[in-house]
Every structure is written in C-alpha cells, then in structure tokens.
Amino acid sequence: MMGDFQYGGQAVIEGVMMRGPALRAVAVRRPDATVVLDTRPVGSLAARFPVLKWPLVRGVVVLIESLVMGLEALSFSANQAVGEEEELSTRDIVLTLTVALALGIFLFVILPAGLAHFLAGFVRGVLVQNFVEGVIRLGVFLLYVASIGMLPDIRRVFQYHGAEHKVINAYEAGEELTVPNVQRYSTFHPRCGTSFILIVLVVSIFLFSLLGEQVLWWRITSRILLLPVLAGVSYELLKLSARYPDFFLCRLFIVPGRWLQSLTTREPDNDQVEVAISALGAVLGGDARHARQTGQPGAAL
C-alpha cells in the first residue's frame, strides 16, 4: 500500500533524489559505473508545527524544504559524479549556486518586470500589462530551458528527470520496480515542478494585477516580496490538478504542463532507470523500517 504520502524527487547530476515521509535518498552513477547511495532522515518543520500544514502555508514550507534538500542532493551528486580527484569544494558549490540564484532573479523577475514597465506606454490596462509581463516571463523561461537543453550534460540531467517520473509512475501503479516494468511508463507526471512553474506564471498575472499601477522599483520589489504568496496559491492548484486530473479546469494546467515537461524530460536509458529505482528503493526500505520502529503508517514493500 502506498499510503497517503505522495513520493517524489528530482534529477541531480548523474543521478536521482527521492523523498519519502521518513527519509530521502540520493543515488548517483559514479565514473567507474558503480551506484552510490546517500540517505538522510527528513526533518520537516510541519511535523513539529501543525500550523505549517495549513493550506497556502504548506506550499511555502514545502518549497523552502525542497530547495534546501535539493541543494544538498546536488552538492553530493556533483562531488560523486566528478570523482575524488576533481571533488568540488564548498566554496565552488556556494559560488555556483549564488550565481545561479542571481541569474534566476534577473531573468524571471527583473527582466520581465522591466520590459513590461517600458511597454506600458503602448499597452493600456493593468491586467493587460501584467498579461504581457507574464507572456514575457514565460517566453524567457521557454527560451532558457530550450537553450540549456542543447547542452550534453543538461540533456543527461533531463534523462534522469524522465527516469524519476517513470519510477514514480510505476510505483503509484503498483508495479514491481524492475527496469523493464518501469520503462513502459511515461516520463510525464502531474506533480512535476515544471507544471508548478507553469501554474506560478499564470497565477502571477492575476495576483500582480491586484497591485495596480506601480513605479519600476516597486514593481520589481513587489514581485520578490509576493513570492511566498504566489508559491502558496500555486502549490494548492498543483495538488488540486494532480488529485482531479479529469476535471476540466484542472486539465487547463495539466495539458500545458505536459507540453512543458516535454522540454525538461528525455527518455532515459536502462542504466539511468536503474539509478532511479535504487533511490526510491532506499527510501521505501527506510520508510518501512521507520514504520515498524515507530508504529506509524508507512509504505509497505
């Protein structure tokens, strides 16, 4: 039985991270073709403070915890993938992540808001202006993803992303987690972060329109300050679309999300699927042991 917990994860460098209710596991293919595992307990703040499980609030908590967990997984995978002789220092990783964060803020906040502000003289109405800003933001995102997708290393990350989705799909369908079984499943999954980004882009158009006319500096600042609200609302819509995939309003998010995932996933090879199975298998095994020790419900193998 799968229980109420929805397993998920992310692709990392030459590997996959999977998360369960009790622990998370990162499986990475090293240069010598061996698979190394790193498992750590999951300490969610929501377990200690029930208020953090409330709708709208939980989305922000999940986003922050996912970012922290993802950075840890990326750091581990980077060092394992390059081998001991080229191990990255903490300084290298922090510098890379800082540059990536600054680039993300510029591309997806400052650039769209700035262009929309300067186009205000040609576009009338706050809602229309924010729609233009949203279209610019979506265009920048698509161009960015399509561009990095041409890099060989990123294509491999996208293959591991596809492997992660296939394994989760197979598990949720009750399949035995073998490579042939998993390979029969789709690389699309409705709870993917790519679909979350699409929902964020759509919701931002309406949320930012409530602010009315703005000067440029406040237009940019307000976008950054409202990110927690935007994340909370978008998370609830993502959960809703995953729970009711046949409802016509939910399909408005699922169908475009499927198309966007075609840019961020690739068909994995058998070795990559094997890595993803190793990650989920470690999580399921750890959750089962945790359930036996604590008497709490967990995944049954």
Summary of the structure (lengths in Angstrom):
residues: 301
radius of gyration: 20.1
end to end distance: 7.8
largest distance: 64.8
contacts: 933
relative contact order: 0.17
helix: 67%
strand: 8%
